[in-house]
Amino acid sequence: MKMVILAISAWVLTGVIALLGVSAGSTFWFYMEPVIDTAPDPASYYVAAAAGFVALFLSSVVSVGVTVHAVRCNASGKA
C-alpha cells in the first residue's frame, strides 16, 4: 500500500510541475506580448523553458519508474 501512495504522489508532483510550467509560460507571455516586435527575447527565457522541460521529463521518468516498481511489488506480494 505504501508503494501505491508513493506512485500516486510521484504523479501528483509531475502534474504540479506541469501546472507551474504552464503558469510560468503564461506569465512570460503576459509580460512579453506588448513588446513582441520591439525588443529581442532574452536568452534567459529559453534557458528557463529548457530547464522546465527537463524537470518535467525527469519527473515523468521517475513517476513511471515508481509506478512500475509499485506494480511489481504488489504483484509479487499477492502471488
Residue pairs with C-beta under 8 A, 6 or more apart in sequence:
3 66
3 69
3 70
3 73
3 74
4 70
4 74
6 66
6 70
7 63
7 66
7 67
7 69
7 70
10 59
10 62
10 63
10 66
10 67
11 63
11 67
13 59
13 63
14 56
14 59
14 60
14 63
17 52
17 55
17 56
17 59
18 56
21 52
21 53
21 55
21 56
24 48
24 52
25 49
25 52
28 45
28 48
32 41
32 45
